[in-house]
């Protein structure tokens, strides 16, 4: 009976929209602790550093500690067990709705290849290990 009242109040289209918003807001979040799977090499990390500076640093900080436009990638929220490499990849390619921060939605980063994304992720993961998570 309660569910019928809710459906009359919200209607099926609003319920569907709410479901879609919840799913979309969770893109990139995972509890898979073995989710870091990008191949890391010294060359890959060096390329990733340059690509990060060119594509990510203006919002996430040259030191990965965030800016007034975007969150720190050294936050515990971005550890591999919560935001997998695939989550990073999807956010870079498709953008991401605001869900762990108050900076607004992240836009997609245009004209970036899968191998460049892998290099960026490698750099971020190495920096997370070297600098630690906040």
Secondary structure, DSSP 4 states (H G I P E B T S, - for coil): -HHHHHHHHHHHHHHHHHHHHHHHHTTTB---TT-------HHHHHHHHHHHHHHTHHHH-TTSS--SSS--TTSGGGSTTTB-HHHHHHHHHH-B--SSSSS-PBPP--S--HHHHHHHHHHHHHHHHHH---
